[in-house]
Every structure is written in C-alpha cells, then in structure tokens.
Amino acid sequence: MSSTTQTCAEAIVESLIRGGVDTIFGIPGAQTYALFDALYKNRERIRTFVTRHEQGAAYMAFGYAKSTGEVGVYCVVPGPGVLNSTAGLCTAHNTPVLCIAGQVPSAFVGVGHGMLHELPDQLNTMRTLTKWAARINHPAEAPTLVGEAFRQLTSGRIQPVALEVPMDVLGQTSKVEPVDPVSPDVAIEPDPDAIKAAADMIRRARRPMLYVGSGAIHAKGEVAELAALIQAPVTSFRGGRGIVGDETPYGFNCVAGYKYYAESDLMIGIGSRLELPAFRWQEGIATIQLIRIDIDPTQSVRLRGDLSIVADSRLALQALLRELREDPGDRSSLEAEFEAVKAEAWREIQQIQPQMSYLDVMREVLPRDAFVVEEISQVGFTAWYGFPVYEPGKLVTGGYQGNLGHGFQTGIGVKIANPDSTVVSIAGDGGFMYGVQELATAVQYKVGLITLIFNNNAFGNVRRDQMEFFEGRIFGSELTNPDFVTLAESFGARAHRVNSPAELGDRLRGALEESKRGPVVIEIPCETGSEASAFRLLQPANYGR
C-alpha cells in the first residue's frame, strides 16, 4: 500500500471504512468541521445520521452495535458534547462502541485558558468510562490508532473505546500510510486442567444449572448442547435472554431460574457477572458450588467461584463438551420437570398486571425475530422476564446502568442497523421525554421504529417506593405530560392512542405496516400507581427495597 496525502479527518474516515464501518452518528461543531467534511466527501461509502442531542448519537451507536455485534461509531464535539454522550457511552459497557471526540487546538490542551468546549482532562475523563482511549496528535497516527481502537473493540472483554483529535490536527494535511484492519487478539484458550476439574464437578452434580450473560451469545450452540447433555436449565437476567430460546424446555426466564436454583447444587456461570445469584438470590450462594467461565480475569476476583476458567466462553465450552460427551455422568431426561417449573413460574408472572396483558399481546402480534428495546418503566421491567425471547440479542437492554430515557433513542439505532426487521421500543412517559427530540431524527431519516409510550403520569417506580417506604410522601415523582399523540404528529410521525391490551393488539398490527414509511408512536394511558411491582418476582434481596 502506498502513502497518500490526506487530512487527518480523511485518514480517520478512510480507516473506519477499511474497518467495515458504514454508519456513523453525531452532531457537527466547530472542533469537528473537518471530520464532517471528510464524511461528506465519502457519503457514498459511509452514512452519517445527525442527531438532535449528543446523548442520542451515543445511544444510537449503542443500539446499532448491540443489535448487530458490529462496531457502532459516534462523533461529538469536546467538552459538553462528550459529557452529554457519556450516559450512552457507559451504558455500552459490553458493546463495541467507538466514540470519536473533537478537542481544543493542540497548543491549548490541558493549559486551562478556557477555550471553547475545553475540559481540564478530557482524555482521562473518557478513560474512566472506556476500555481504552487515546489522542491522535498527527495525521500519520490516524490509521494506526483507529486500527488499535478496532483491536481493542474486538478482543478480550468487549467494551467501548474512545479517540480524541485536536481541531487543528483534524484539518492538518500530511502523507498517510494506510493500515489494514487489525486482527483481534487470539482468543484466550482455557486451561486443560481447569476443564478437567470442571467436568468432574459436573459429573458429581445432581442438579446443575447454567447462568448465561451476553458474553455467551457467540457460544449459543455450545450452551444449548451442554444444557441438553447434562440436563441443566439455562437462565439469565437481561443480556443472555434468548441464548437458549424460551420456547425450549431448557430456556428459563429468571423467575423460573430462581425456582430451580433453590434445589440446584452446581451453577455454571458463563459470560455473566451473575447479578441475580450474587445480589438477589443470596441465600444458598455460599453453599451451592460455582464454576465461572469468563474472558475477563477480574470477574473471578469480584465474585469468587469454586473454580474459575478464564477463557473465551465458546472455546471453554467446546473443551468442556469434549470432556463430557462420552461421560456426562448419570443423566436421565428432566425436560418434563423443566416444563413444569416453567409453567409454575409463568402463572406467577401473569399476576404482574396490567403489564403482562400488554406484553402477551405484543408477543402474539410481533414477529418471532422482532427486536424489543426495553426501557426503565413498569412494562420494561416486566419484560426482563415476562416477554418470551427466542433468539439472542432480540431483547435490547440498558444493562446495569439502568438509564432512564435510553430506550427510544437506542431503538432508533437498532432500527437503522436492522431496517428489514421489526423494532419496538417500550417507553414510559418519564423516560420518553429524555429523548423526545430524536423524533425529529427518526422522521428526517424515515426510521420505522414503533414506540409504545406507557403513560402513567409519573416516574412510576419512584412513586411506588415513596408510597411504600416513606409513608406516602410523594415528592417529585408525579408528572405533567404533553398530549403525546399531538406531540408526535407535530414532528411528522404517525401517532395513535389505545386504552386496552386488545386495542393495542389491533393498533400494533397496523403499525407493522405503517412503520415501513417512518416512525410510529402509540400512547397507552395507565392509571397512576395501578401497576403491580415487577421487582417482587426478583426477590429475595431487592437492593434496599
């Protein structure tokens, strides 16, 4: 490859394209003009979606990456632009998201003159939220550092990364040597002795169970084979939903998982922080044996298991299956028992009303492979276990950050990444208003996201906690809202209001067709305080509730 004369911005864009990026989100500003000019010049090769707030750019990049496994990229100005985007950046804690941030002119970085959009130490601020961050100080560095960003994004534990570029460097011209995309690091192989020890523990176990997180998505075939081989149910909280489909005997939602956990003698955690067993299912965690399989060595320190295997989950499971196929232990089929446990759990879940009536209708109407983006809301909480998921990645969640307002904005990114799939965002009235301005983005680019706004005129969970734990002293949790139908129509979106699950079913069927032409908003009014608490089925511990 021969060197070419390019601006730094052009070298960055060319490096992104070489890395397979065809979409970027962001908002242009003084420190990023040169980058957006380079994007304009390459508009036939890379799409740019301009959002109405930096948090929208980050959430859309997150949704794009979370739903595809591909790198999601966004670009913002320094200072307030970066800070506005950080909620989305930290939500992408297990997702390949690249933040490209502008910076003040090189001569003023860290000087403290109060230049436009200056932060005291922006690079280290970003480092606290990412796996890796660096500054491009010269155009010749751009291909190498973009390549290193891709290596970081695709190796080891998947987490976001960031690059910053001073505004004078972005426009600087120099000879640049292109760099081919950097291959990911070789995946970590498991220790053979640890695999043998794990196989022995499994053979001795009477009632093993698997607990999976998003780190096991790429090992879904191996997870399913292991579950059937050793007759173990597979449960998860959010990120691992659908790795083993809920329609199979082995696919347990977390409510069914807790019921089985009470009788289990071995848990195999795969690519998961084990949030539920560690923080909610606390009784028994000291006595049940625990095998942890995780590519991140720090996870085994944070929650120690009886045996920790630091490795790529797929490679570890392949090795474990080789050990167990000929001798998995004394295993007779437990599928009938699994189905009975799941049925009992489902009867309990149906008591979470009215949320489950709406989720049941959604599952009936939506295609099997639809994406559903949950939100911090009463229906969103219930979807963690009450919306059946059949494939991994189809329930898109904000994870442990619990960011109010991420769902609608993330959903736009999911739909942009998957234009031929049905994508539905579940929102509450409070959360939707965090990103309502992105309706303009969805309309401008004809993004056919279907958004369901469950309007109880409150921050519902806050209000419930105030009622239950603070003697009914309601303060700051009841809201005055706009007419959401009129509001959405004013942006140019199609909008409707329904008042029952049956009406939602009919309207949702119509929305599947309407969304081919752009965004659709459906408001569902709910009586304030009428929803059952979704959290009571995640007992015993309840984070202070």
Salt bridges, closest charged atoms under 4 A:
GLU10 OE2 - LYS41 NZ 3.02
GLU14 OE2 - ARG18 NE 3.99
GLU14 OE1 - ARG45 NH2 2.62
ASP37 OD2 - LYS41 NZ 3.42
GLU148 OE2 - ARG151 NH2 2.69
GLU164 OE2 - ARG135 NE 2.54
ASP180 OD1 - ARG18 NH1 3.21
ASP185 OD2 - ARG151 NH1 2.53
ASP200 OD1 - ARG203 NH1 2.92
GLU222 OE2 - ARG314 NE 3.19
GLU225 OE2 - ARG325 NE 2.72
ASP246 OD2 - ARG241 NH2 2.67
GLU247 OE2 - ARG368 NH2 2.71
GLU275 OE1 - ARG238 NH2 2.62
GLU275 OE1 - ARG273 NH2 3.25
ASP296 OD2 - ARG157 NH1 3.08
ASP312 OD1 - HIS218 NE2 2.98
GLU323 OE2 - LYS196 NZ 3.15
ASP327 OD2 - ARG203 NE 3.45
GLU337 OE2 - ARG207 NH2 2.65
GLU344 OE2 - LYS259 NZ 3.65
GLU348 OE2 - LYS259 NZ 2.66
GLU364 OE2 - ARG509 NH2 3.44
GLU374 OE2 - HIS406 NE2 3.83
ASP465 OD2 - ARG545 NE 3.19
GLU471 OE1 - ARG473 NH1 2.90
GLU478 OE2 - ARG463 NE 2.80
ASP483 OD1 - ARG497 NH2 2.85
ASP506 OD1 - ARG509 NH1 3.56
GLU513 OE1 - LYS516 NZ 3.07
GLU514 OE1 - HIS496 NE2 2.91
GLU523 OE1 - ARG497 NE 2.92
